[in-house]
Amino acid sequence: MPQFRRVLAAEIVSNFGSMLTRLVIPWIATLMLVATPLQMGVLAAADVAAGAAGALLIGALVDRMSTRRVMIAADLVRAALLALLALAAWRGLVTMPLLILIATASGLASMAFELARSAWIAQNINSETLASRNAQLAAAGNLTEAVSFGIGGWIYQALGAALSLAVDALSYLVSAACLARVGDAAASDRRAKPRVTLRALVDETRAGIETLSGEPTLRGLACVHLVVAVGMSLAGTSYMIYVARDLALDPGVLGMIFAVGGIGSALGAAFARRIGRRIGSRRAVVFGLAVAAAGAILIPLASAPALAAVVLLVGHQLIGDAGYVLHEIHDRTLRQSIAPADQLARVDAAIRTLGQIATLAGALEQLSPAYHGVATVALDHPRVRQAAGL
């Protein structure tokens, strides 16, 4: 399907830009501005907080508009934001407030893009191939994430902050160009919508929340999404300390372990359609979570000797990531299949908002004095100090 291939190409390019942004902005804060731990925590929470605060209204707007135009507008906004930051970096005018502002605005634009893309897929892909297309999007996202993380450091090292941001901005322009010729089957249905007012958006947002709370499967997916987001957010605050301090694994070894996660994600995406056909999307969601949980159990089991710990952590990356991606693909497919066509973005936004709030809670945990104390101990570990050149 040529239309889907263009959306897939845009997803690959824009996801590369998103991952590069996640690397370059923290590096600017760390290397150029010598940010404090508190400043880094605020920066890390900025885009998540923006998504949690704005997702519901953005979802209502997306349901009113052409999803293709929303995706293109989001790409252009992100390109403009990063071009502005690149200019500021080139002129030596970057400040922490500017970084936080850019991260916040970029987070809102990324949320709009993701909601519009998910709605476009649901409205323009037939139900028989929906899970397959979602699997292709997930595989493309995992591939570009691995590539961008792999070469992002080299890009920054070779080009510097300003040119790295310029490359990032260019990726969003390429994504917008890929979407320029994409059709939107549901665009004509939105022309009858009443004029946009805050009251209308609030009413439409409320309707989406009522749909979510009134449909048992959607309500269950929302609860699962909240619990998973809480668990992943809490684990994320301690995982790196555990593997770097308690297990004392070298950064090079850890990098190789993390790279295996891309293989696990690819396996989950590759088998998602086959598993969905055999047991159905509902059971595939549960099965994927069970596999992800089985992989997560391997983390606390990873203790001395070092080789056994490495094997268990590699097993977690393979099994856990495969299960999570399998769950994510069928979770997305169910949302797209069950939500009313005119409320796709609003229902999706309501579920995402719960996840963003949970993730934000985990990010705020990093700002607590207790976390800073643990982080200081971790940084004082000889292996960590040696890896950092201290």
C-alpha positions in Angstrom: 0.0 0.0 0.0 1.8 3.2 -1.2 0.0 5.4 1.3 1.1 3.3 4.3 4.7 3.1 3.0 4.8 6.9 3.0 3.6 6.9 6.6 6.1 4.2 7.5 8.9 6.2 5.9 7.8 9.3 7.9 7.7 7.2 11.1 11.3 6.0 10.5 12.6 9.5 9.8 10.7 11.3 12.5 11.5 8.6 15.1 15.2 9.0 14.3 14.8 12.7 14.9 13.0 12.1 18.2 15.6 9.7 19.5 18.4 12.1 18.4 16.7 14.9 20.3 16.6 12.8 23.4 20.4 12.5 23.2 21.5 15.9 22.0 19.4 18.1 24.4 20.7 16.3 27.6 24.2 16.5 26.2 23.9 20.2 25.7 22.7 20.6 29.2 25.4 18.4 30.6 28.4 19.4 28.5 27.7 23.0 27.6 25.7 24.3 30.6 27.1 22.0 33.3 23.5 21.4 34.6 22.9 20.3 38.1 21.1 17.0 38.9 18.0 19.1 39.8 18.1 20.9 36.4 18.6 17.6 34.6 15.6 16.1 36.4 13.4 19.1 35.5 14.6 18.8 31.8 13.8 15.1 31.8 10.3 15.7 33.1 9.5 18.6 30.9 8.2 16.8 27.8 6.5 14.2 29.9 4.7 16.9 31.9 3.7 18.6 28.7 2.2 15.4 27.3 0.3 14.7 30.5 -1.1 18.2 30.6 -2.0 18.7 27.0 -2.8 15.2 25.6 -6.5 15.3 26.2 -7.1 18.7 24.4 -4.7 17.7 21.7 -6.7 14.5 21.1 -9.9 16.5 20.7 -8.2 18.8 18.2 -6.8 15.8 16.2 -10.3 14.3 16.0 -11.5 17.6 14.4 -8.7 17.9 11.8 -7.1 16.0 9.0 -4.7 13.5 10.6 -2.2 14.0 7.7 -2.2 17.7 8.2 -1.6 17.3 12.0 1.3 15.0 11.4 2.9 17.4 8.9 2.3 20.4 11.2 3.8 18.6 14.1 6.9 17.8 12.0 7.2 21.4 10.9 6.9 22.7 14.4 9.6 20.3 15.7 11.9 21.3 12.9 11.4 25.0 13.6 12.0 24.4 17.4 15.2 22.6 16.8 16.4 25.0 14.1 15.9 27.8 16.7 17.9 25.8 19.3 20.6 25.1 16.7 20.9 28.9 16.0 21.1 29.6 19.8 23.8 26.9 20.2 25.8 28.4 17.3 25.6 31.9 18.8 26.3 30.6 22.3 22.9 31.7 23.6 21.6 28.4 25.0 20.2 28.5 28.5 18.5 26.0 30.7 15.1 27.8 30.5 15.4 27.7 26.7 16.2 24.0 26.7 13.2 23.3 29.0 10.9 25.4 26.8 12.1 23.6 23.7 11.7 20.2 25.3 8.2 21.1 26.5 7.0 22.4 23.1 8.6 19.5 21.3 6.9 17.0 23.7 3.5 18.5 22.8 4.2 18.4 19.0 5.4 14.7 19.4 2.2 13.9 21.2 0.1 15.4 18.4 2.1 13.5 15.8 1.7 10.1 17.6 -2.1 10.6 18.2 -2.6 11.6 14.6 -0.6 8.8 13.2 -2.4 6.2 15.3 -5.8 7.6 14.2 -4.7 7.7 10.5 -3.7 4.0 10.7 -7.1 3.1 12.2 -9.1 5.0 9.6 -7.1 4.1 6.5 -6.1 0.5 7.1 -8.5 -2.4 6.9 -9.1 -4.4 10.1 -7.6 -7.6 8.7 -4.1 -6.1 8.3 -4.2 -3.6 11.3 -2.1 -5.7 13.6 0.4 -6.4 10.8 0.8 -2.7 10.0 1.2 -1.9 13.7 3.9 -4.5 13.9 5.7 -2.9 10.9 5.6 0.5 12.6 6.9 -1.0 15.9 9.7 -2.8 14.1 10.6 0.4 12.2 10.6 2.4 15.5 12.8 -0.1 17.3 15.3 -0.2 14.3 15.6 3.6 14.1 15.9 3.8 17.9 18.9 1.4 17.9 20.5 3.2 14.9 20.0 6.7 16.3 21.3 5.7 19.7 24.2 4.0 18.0 25.3 6.9 15.9 23.9 9.8 17.8 27.1 10.1 20.0 29.3 10.1 16.9 27.1 12.8 15.2 27.4 15.0 18.2 31.1 14.4 18.6 31.8 15.0 14.9 29.5 17.9 14.2 29.0 19.6 17.6 25.7 20.8 19.2 24.5 23.3 16.5 25.0 21.0 13.5 23.7 18.0 15.3 20.5 19.9 16.0 20.4 21.0 12.3 20.5 17.3 11.3 17.7 16.6 13.7 15.6 19.5 12.3 16.2 18.2 8.8 14.9 14.8 9.7 11.5 16.3 10.6 11.4 18.1 7.3 12.1 14.9 5.4 9.3 13.3 7.4 6.9 16.1 6.5 7.9 15.6 2.8 7.0 11.9 3.0 3.6 12.8 4.3 2.8 15.5 1.7 1.2 13.0 -0.7 -0.6 10.8 1.9 -4.3 10.8 1.7 -6.8 11.0 4.6 -9.9 8.9 4.1 -11.7 10.5 7.1 -10.8 14.2 6.3 -14.2 15.0 4.7 -16.1 13.8 7.8 -14.6 16.5 10.0 -15.8 19.5 8.0 -19.2 19.4 9.7 -17.7 20.0 13.1 -18.7 23.2 14.9 -16.3 26.0 15.4 -13.4 25.4 17.7 -13.9 26.9 21.1 -12.5 25.9 24.5 -16.0 24.8 25.6 -16.4 22.6 22.6 -12.9 21.0 23.1 -13.7 20.4 26.8 -17.1 18.8 25.9 -15.5 16.6 23.2 -12.7 15.6 25.6 -15.3 14.6 28.2 -17.1 12.5 25.6 -13.8 10.7 24.9 -13.2 10.0 28.6 -16.8 8.8 28.9 -16.3 6.4 26.0 -13.1 5.1 27.6 -14.7 4.6 31.0 -17.9 3.0 29.5 -16.3 0.4 27.3 -14.9 -2.6 29.3 -12.0 -3.5 27.1 -10.8 0.1 26.7 -11.2 0.6 30.4 -9.1 -2.5 31.0 -6.4 -1.4 28.6 -6.2 2.0 30.4 -5.7 0.3 33.7 -3.1 -2.0 32.3 -1.3 0.9 30.7 -1.3 2.8 34.0 0.1 -0.1 36.0 2.8 -0.9 33.3 3.8 2.8 33.1 4.2 3.0 36.9 6.3 -0.1 37.0 8.6 0.9 34.2 9.0 4.4 35.6 9.9 3.1 39.1 12.3 0.5 37.6 13.9 3.1 35.4 15.0 5.1 38.4 17.0 2.2 39.9 18.0 -0.1 37.0 21.2 1.8 36.0 22.3 2.2 39.6 21.8 -1.6 40.1 23.7 -2.7 37.1 26.5 -0.1 37.3 27.0 0.0 41.1 25.7 -3.3 42.6 26.8 -5.5 39.8 29.8 -3.3 38.8 29.5 -4.1 35.1 31.7 -2.1 32.8 30.0 0.5 30.5 31.1 -1.4 27.4 29.5 -4.6 28.6 26.3 -2.7 29.5 26.2 -1.2 26.1 26.3 -4.6 24.5 23.6 -5.9 26.8 21.3 -2.9 26.0 21.9 -3.5 22.3 20.4 -7.0 22.6 17.1 -5.3 23.5 16.7 -4.3 19.9 16.9 -7.9 18.9 14.2 -8.8 21.5 12.0 -6.0 20.2 12.4 -7.1 16.6 11.4 -10.7 17.6 8.3 -9.4 19.4 7.3 -7.4 16.3 8.0 -10.3 14.0 5.8 -12.8 15.8 3.0 -10.3 16.8 0.8 -11.0 13.8 1.2 -14.8 14.0 0.4 -14.9 17.7 -2.5 -12.5 17.2 -4.0 -14.7 14.5 -3.7 -17.8 16.7 -5.0 -16.5 20.0 -6.6 -13.1 19.2 -5.4 -9.6 20.1 -7.0 -9.6 23.6 -5.1 -12.8 24.7 -2.0 -11.5 22.9 -2.0 -8.5 25.1 -2.1 -10.7 28.2 0.5 -13.1 26.8 2.9 -10.3 25.9 2.7 -8.9 29.4 3.3 -12.4 30.9 6.4 -12.8 28.7 7.6 -9.3 29.7 7.1 -10.1 33.4 9.1 -13.3 32.9 11.9 -11.3 31.4 11.8 -8.7 34.2 12.1 -11.5 36.9 15.6 -12.1 35.5 16.9 -8.7 36.7 16.9 -9.3 40.5 18.2 -12.8 39.8 21.3 -11.2 38.2 23.9 -11.4 40.9 27.5 -12.7 41.2 29.3 -14.2 39.4 29.6 -11.6 36.7 29.1 -14.0 33.8 25.9 -15.3 35.2 24.6 -11.8 35.7 25.4 -10.9 32.1 23.6 -13.9 30.8 20.5 -13.1 32.9 20.5 -9.4 31.9 20.8 -10.5 28.2 17.9 -12.8 28.8 15.9 -9.9 30.2 16.6 -7.8 27.1 15.6 -10.6 24.7 12.5 -11.9 26.6 11.3 -8.8 28.3 11.6 -6.5 25.3 10.0 -9.1 23.0 7.0 -9.5 25.3 6.6 -5.8 25.8 6.6 -5.0 22.1 4.1 -7.9 21.5 1.8 -6.4 24.2 2.2 -2.9 22.8 1.3 -3.9 19.2 -1.9 -5.6 20.2 -2.8 -3.0 22.8 -2.6 -0.4 20.0 -4.6 -2.6 17.6 -7.4 -3.0 20.2 -7.6 0.7 20.9 -7.9 1.4 17.1 -10.4 -1.3 16.6 -12.8 -0.6 19.5 -12.8 3.2 19.8 -15.4 5.0 17.7 -14.0 6.4 14.5 -14.7 10.0 15.4 -13.1 9.6 18.9 -9.9 7.7 18.1 -7.5 10.4 19.1 -9.5 11.4 22.2 -9.7 7.8 23.6 -6.0 7.2 22.7 -5.1 10.5 24.4 -7.0 9.6 27.6 -5.1 6.4 27.9 -1.8 8.0 27.1 -2.5 10.7 29.7 -2.7 8.1 32.4 0.7 6.7 31.3 2.3 10.1 31.1 1.1 10.9 34.7 2.6 7.7 35.9 5.8 8.3 34.0 6.0 11.8 35.4 5.6 10.5 38.9 8.7 8.3 38.3 10.6 11.3 36.9 9.7 13.4 39.9 11.0 10.7 42.1 14.4 11.4 40.6 14.2 14.9 42.1 13.8 13.6 45.7 16.6 14.0 48.1 16.6 10.2 48.6 17.3 9.6 44.9 20.1 12.2 44.9 21.7 10.4 47.8 21.6 7.1 46.0 22.8 8.6 42.8 25.7 10.2 44.6 26.7 6.9 46.1 26.5 5.3 42.6 28.7 8.0 41.1 31.3 7.4 43.9 31.7 3.7 42.9 35.2 3.1 41.6 34.0 1.5 38.4 31.7 4.4 37.6 34.3 7.0 38.4 36.8 5.2 36.2 34.4 5.0 33.3 33.7 8.7 33.7 37.3 9.6 33.8 37.1 10.9 37.4 
